[in-house]
Amino acid sequence: MHRKIPATPWNRLKTTTAPVSASCSLDRVKRNLGLDTVTDYDTTLQELILSASQAVQNDLGRCLTTTSYTLYLDKWPGREIQLPYPPLISVTSVKYYGDSTETLDTFSTGSYTVSTAGDPGVIWLNEDKDWPDLMDRPQPIEILFTAGYGANTDDVPDTIQTAVAMTACYWFDQPIPVITGTTATELPLGVSRLIDSERFTRY
C-alpha cells in the first residue's frame, strides 16, 4: 500500500536570489511580433517577458530559471520535507532555532538525504536520525534551496519558452484589460492548454 505523506506547508516562502536570466529571450518575442529591427518597445517587452514568466511559473507551479528560496516552517512536517517550485536543483542548508541553544543552528548534512529526481524535490531524514527539538518561536525552521531548469534561458523547455513568448506577445497586442501596468492577471487560455503537460500537480 502506498504510504500517504502529509503535504509540507508552502505558504511561507521567500525569494532570496532572483534569476539572472529571463525564461524567454527578447529576440524571440520581437520575432513573433515582427519587430526584429525595431528597438522602440524593447523596455516594455522586457517588462512583459518578466510578467509573463511569473504568470507561467505560477500556472505551472514550477520554477523556470535558477532561483534561490527560503522556506520557513513552524514545525518539522514529518520525516520528509517537500520543497516547492520543482525542479529542485540543490539544498543549501537546513537551519533551525534549537530548543537548547536558542540560536539559529545548521542541521548536519549527514543527517538527511536530498532527492532531486522527482516532483517535488524532497529532503529525507535519514533512518537513524531525528529532527532536533525546536525553540518555541514563530517559524523556527529555515530551509535554503535552489530550484529551476537551469541558469540560462536555453535550459527552459522549449514549450515553456513558447508559452512565455505567446503570453508576452498577447499582452503587448491587447494591453487592456489583461495588463495593468506590467502586472499580469492571467494566462491566455491557449497558452494554459499548451503547457498542460508540464504542469506540476501536487500529491
C-alpha positions as CSV (number, residue, x, y, z in Angstrom):
1,M,0.0,0.0,0.0
2,H,1.3,3.5,-0.9
3,R,2.2,5.5,2.2
4,K,0.4,8.8,2.2
5,I,2.8,11.6,3.2
6,P,1.4,14.8,4.7
7,A,2.0,17.8,2.5
8,T,4.6,20.3,3.6
9,P,3.2,23.8,4.1
10,W,4.4,26.1,1.4
11,N,2.7,29.3,2.4
12,R,5.9,30.9,3.9
13,L,8.3,31.2,1.0
14,K,10.7,34.0,0.2
15,T,12.9,34.5,-2.9
16,T,16.4,35.1,-1.7
17,T,18.2,35.3,-5.0
18,A,16.2,36.2,-8.1
19,P,17.0,34.6,-11.5
20,V,19.7,36.3,-13.6
21,S,18.2,35.2,-17.0
22,A,14.7,35.5,-18.4
23,S,12.8,32.4,-19.3
24,C,12.4,33.6,-22.8
25,S,14.6,35.9,-25.0
26,L,13.7,39.3,-26.1
27,D,14.7,38.4,-29.7
28,R,12.2,35.5,-29.7
29,V,9.3,37.8,-28.6
30,K,10.3,40.5,-31.1
31,R,10.5,37.9,-33.9
32,N,7.0,36.7,-33.1
33,L,5.7,40.3,-33.2
34,G,7.6,41.1,-36.4
35,L,9.6,43.7,-34.6
36,D,13.1,42.2,-35.3
37,T,14.6,45.6,-36.3
38,V,12.6,47.8,-34.0
39,T,14.1,48.9,-30.7
40,D,11.4,51.4,-29.5
41,Y,9.5,48.8,-27.5
42,D,12.4,46.8,-26.0
43,T,11.9,48.1,-22.4
44,T,8.2,47.4,-22.5
45,L,8.7,43.9,-24.0
46,Q,11.3,43.0,-21.4
47,E,8.9,44.0,-18.6
48,L,6.2,41.9,-20.3
49,I,8.5,38.9,-20.5
50,L,9.2,39.2,-16.7
51,S,5.4,39.4,-16.0
52,A,4.7,36.5,-18.5
53,S,7.4,34.4,-16.9
54,Q,5.9,34.9,-13.5
55,A,2.4,34.1,-14.7
56,V,3.5,30.9,-16.5
57,Q,5.5,29.9,-13.4
58,N,2.5,30.4,-11.2
59,D,0.3,28.5,-13.6
60,L,2.7,25.6,-13.8
61,G,3.7,25.5,-10.1
62,R,7.3,25.3,-11.4
63,C,10.4,27.4,-11.1
64,L,11.7,28.3,-14.6
65,T,15.2,29.7,-14.3
66,T,17.6,29.2,-11.4
67,T,16.2,30.9,-8.3
68,S,17.1,30.6,-4.6
69,Y,14.4,30.4,-2.0
70,T,14.0,30.2,1.8
71,L,11.1,28.1,3.1
72,Y,10.0,28.9,6.6
73,L,8.3,26.2,8.7
74,D,6.7,26.2,12.2
75,K,7.5,22.6,12.8
76,W,9.0,19.5,11.2
77,P,6.3,18.1,8.9
78,G,7.5,14.5,9.2
79,R,10.5,12.6,8.1
80,E,10.1,14.0,4.6
81,I,10.1,17.7,3.7
82,Q,8.7,18.5,0.2
83,L,10.1,21.6,-1.5
84,P,8.0,23.9,-3.7
85,Y,8.6,25.0,-7.3
86,P,10.3,22.0,-8.9
87,P,12.6,21.0,-10.4
88,L,14.8,21.1,-7.3
89,I,18.5,21.8,-8.0
90,S,20.0,21.6,-4.6
91,V,19.5,22.3,-0.9
92,T,21.9,24.8,0.6
93,S,21.1,24.3,4.3
94,V,18.5,23.3,6.8
95,K,18.6,25.7,9.7
96,Y,16.6,25.8,12.9
97,Y,16.4,27.6,16.2
98,G,17.3,25.0,18.7
99,D,15.5,24.5,22.0
100,S,18.7,24.3,24.0
101,T,20.8,26.8,22.1
102,E,18.1,29.4,21.2
103,T,20.2,30.3,18.3
104,L,19.9,29.6,14.5
105,D,21.9,26.4,14.0
106,T,22.6,24.4,10.9
107,F,21.4,20.8,10.8
108,S,24.1,18.4,9.7
109,T,24.0,17.4,6.0
110,G,25.0,13.9,7.1
111,S,21.6,13.6,8.9
112,Y,19.4,13.9,5.8
113,T,19.3,12.9,2.1
114,V,18.2,15.2,-0.7
115,S,16.3,13.8,-3.7
116,T,16.1,16.0,-6.8
117,A,14.8,13.3,-9.1
118,G,11.1,13.6,-8.6
119,D,8.4,16.3,-8.3
120,P,8.6,17.8,-5.9
121,G,12.2,17.6,-4.6
122,V,12.4,16.3,-1.1
123,I,14.6,16.2,2.0
124,W,14.5,12.8,3.7
125,L,15.5,12.4,7.3
126,N,18.0,9.5,7.5
127,E,16.6,6.4,9.2
128,D,18.9,6.6,12.2
129,K,18.4,10.3,12.8
130,D,15.8,12.5,14.5
131,W,15.0,16.2,13.8
132,P,16.3,18.4,16.6
133,D,14.0,20.0,19.2
134,L,12.8,23.5,18.3
135,M,12.7,26.7,20.2
136,D,9.2,28.0,20.9
137,R,9.1,30.9,18.5
138,P,7.5,31.6,15.1
139,Q,9.0,29.9,12.1
140,P,12.0,28.3,13.8
141,I,12.9,26.3,10.6
142,E,14.6,27.9,7.6
143,I,15.4,25.8,4.6
144,L,17.5,27.4,1.8
145,F,17.3,25.7,-1.6
146,T,17.7,26.4,-5.3
147,A,15.2,25.4,-8.0
148,G,14.7,25.8,-11.7
149,Y,15.6,24.2,-15.0
150,G,18.9,26.0,-15.2
151,A,20.6,29.4,-15.1
152,N,20.2,30.1,-18.8
153,T,17.2,30.8,-21.0
154,D,18.0,27.8,-23.2
155,D,17.7,25.5,-20.2
156,V,14.0,26.1,-20.0
157,P,12.0,23.6,-22.1
158,D,11.0,25.0,-25.5
159,T,7.3,24.5,-24.9
160,I,7.5,26.7,-21.8
161,Q,9.6,29.3,-23.6
162,T,6.9,29.4,-26.3
163,A,4.2,29.9,-23.7
164,V,6.1,32.8,-22.2
165,A,6.7,34.4,-25.6
166,M,3.0,33.9,-26.6
167,T,1.8,35.5,-23.4
168,A,4.1,38.5,-23.7
169,C,3.0,39.0,-27.3
170,Y,-0.6,38.7,-26.4
171,W,-0.3,41.3,-23.7
172,F,1.6,43.6,-26.0
173,D,-1.1,43.4,-28.6
174,Q,-4.0,43.6,-26.1
175,P,-2.7,45.5,-23.1
176,I,-6.2,46.3,-21.7
177,P,-7.7,44.9,-19.6
178,V,-5.3,41.9,-19.4
179,I,-2.4,44.1,-18.2
180,T,-2.4,46.8,-15.6
181,G,0.9,48.5,-15.9
182,T,3.2,45.4,-16.3
183,T,1.4,43.1,-13.8
184,A,-0.1,40.1,-15.4
185,T,-3.5,38.9,-14.2
186,E,-4.0,35.5,-16.0
187,L,-2.7,33.5,-18.9
188,P,-4.5,33.3,-22.3
189,L,-6.5,30.1,-22.5
190,G,-4.5,28.7,-25.4
191,V,-1.2,29.2,-23.5
192,S,-2.5,27.4,-20.5
193,R,-3.6,24.5,-22.6
194,L,-0.2,24.4,-24.4
195,I,1.7,23.8,-21.1
196,D,-0.8,21.3,-19.6
197,S,1.7,18.5,-19.9
198,E,4.3,20.5,-18.0
199,R,2.1,21.4,-15.1
200,F,3.1,20.2,-11.6
201,T,0.3,18.5,-9.7
202,R,1.0,18.2,-6.0
203,Y,0.3,14.8,-4.4
